[in-house]
Structures are given as C-alpha cells and as structure tokens.
Amino acid sequence: MIFIDNEGITDPSINLALEEYALRNFKPHQDYLLFYINEPSIIIGRYQNTLEEINLKYTEDKEIHVIRRISGGGAVYHDFGNLNFSFMTDYDVKNLNNFRKFAEPVIKILNKMGVPAEMKGRNDVVANDKKISGNAQFSTGRRMFSHGTLLFDSDLGEVTNALNVKMSKIESKGHKSVRSRVANISEFLTEKMTIEDFRETILTGLYEEKTNFETYKLTKDEWEAVYALRKEKYNSWDWNFGRSPDFNIHRTKRFPIGEIDIRLMVKKGEIVDMKIYGDFFGREPVENIEKVLLGKKYDFDTIHNTLKDLDMNLYFGDIPAAELIHLIYGEDEAITTSLT
C-alpha cells in the first residue's frame, strides 16, 4: 500500500480534489491510502440537496466551507478535530457497499487503543452505541475508494448548528437529537493525545497491518492538476449547490439503504423535469434514471415499463425496482400541486 502525502493541507476543496485526482489518475492495480484534516466545513453527499441540508446563514456567518463530494451518503461536519481516511483500490463488485472490509483495520487499531469500536448499521463505526465514524464509497467502474471520518476531538455542537438534520433521519434512528448519537474518540482514551498523535498512531497501526508500505509525494505537475480540478469543480457553485428545480410532485421515503427524495415537474401529463436526492450509495449516477424518464407519461404503466429492467443495486444499493417505481408513482400520499 502507498500512503499519499497531502502535505498538511486543510482546505477541503483541495483535499477532495486530491482524492478524486488520485483515484482517476494514479497507477491501477495498486492500493493507496490518503489521510487529511479539514478546516471547518460541511461535506455534502453527492445526491443531496445542499440548501436543505445546511444552515446557510450560520455557515456564511462562521465562514464554514460547503463542499460536495463525489461519494453518496449524508452530510457531515469536519473540523480540525476530525481525521479523514480514504482507501483506494481496484474496483471489485464484492467490495461495493462492503464498508466493513475497509473500516476493519481502523477498528482493530482503535480497539488496541482501548476504544470499544465496532461496525454498526449500513456504514457507521460506533463506540458504546455512539457514532465515531461514518463511511462512504465511490467507484469509477475501474477504481474505487472507501473513505470515512474519525471524530477524534471535534466540536460536536457545530454539527447541529451547521446542519439541518431531517426529522425522518432522527426518527429512523430512534433518538431525539444528533448530539446523543455521536461521540469523540478522545472521550474513550485513558491518556490525552493531540489529533496529530492520533493520526500517527492510526498510520503506524496500518503500517503494521500491511507489508511494503511506502509514502508518495505528488510532483509539481500533479499538484497543478489537482488545483485545476479544484478550481473547475470543487470551488464551483454549480457543483457544490447545483440546481434545485421547480416541482409539483414531491415523494420521499427512508429505506434500509438510505433516504430517496423524488422531485418531479409534470406538465400535460408528461415528466418535464426530475431530480433525485438522497443519502444512498450507488456505483452508477442517478442522472441516468432522471434522463430516461424525461418526456415520459406520468402514469404507472409507462414508468414501470421504463424502469422495470434497470438494476437498482447499481444506483441505490439493495432495493428492488418495484420499490422505486412505487415511490415515483404510488398510491400513498405525496406532496403535490395540480398536474398542469
């Protein structure tokens, strides 16, 4: 495994650009590891509606970065007390949504440190049932990464200040507040350490787990390419916020694989605009589903015939096509206006 040196950069737009650049351009058939610590920021999941996930005024007043990542999942808060890791490997369908495989080496090290860490739910690492790490994945079809957060000594109060936590997520977890569901790793340690010490402890533990571990420093040309990607994408309003289209049909449901939020504009009985939001994970972009339904009649048979043969596992994870079809055009109550 090769450890990528990010040179201590804490700007989230650069770190996310570095992660994507390395995934798409570094040597195939080689495993890489990237660590980074971000200054205060909200990292939005690929398919989320940014303005509905954040407290915009608070983030602007506090000058908190808002950056969208290329992986699915939910919005997370980063600060100087949060360590992020990213394992990059060749794509393997058996590893898709297999968060345990990539998190297990980190969990093992945490347990050696006295932290009762374990994998729980679809993508969380918890200690005494409190979340200390969330994980997400992205795949190009050839390469993939599985990345996650490690809440070491983060300002947990900012999580609720900066994020608009949806009631559906709180209710599905069976808890009253986000604060009661998260904890810092430092709370479980018997001896105090800095996040820099923590980073070195995790890295040393991973070195012991893997043979032939080496460190890679980017060349000048590679850094220039990373900064170009940052300027073109991760500093772009279109990428980080994107369009939030008008809609007259709004249907949302939380599944075991995450929340799926459908927005449709229907005119004269046809779908003229569509957007799918959510905190689900998938390999293929849901824009493919949006495009295939544009111009189609908004009736059950047409939607069923259009989507019935699509493998929804590629887009959302383990969900039958019938479930999505029912969400788009079901009989249960939806938020609608007239179908003009």
Buried (B, 14 or more C-beta within 10 A) or exposed (E): BBBBEBEEBBBBBBBBBBBBBBBEEBEEEEEBBBBBBBBBBBBBBBBBBBEEBBBBEBBEEEEBBBBBBBBBBBBBBBBBBBBBBBBBBEBEEEBBBBBBBBBBBBBEBBEEBEBEBBBEEBBBBBBEEBBBBBBBBBBEEEBBBBBBBBBBBBBBEBBBBBBEBBEEBBEBBEEEEBEEBBBBBBBBBEEEBEBEEBBEBBBEBBBEBEEEBEEBEBEEEBBEBBBEBBEEBBBBEEBBBBEEEEBBBEBBBBBEBBBBBBBBBBEEEBBBBBBBBBBBBBBBBBEEBBEEBEEBBBEBEBBBEBBEEBEBBBBBBEBEBEBBBBBBBEEEEBEEEEBE
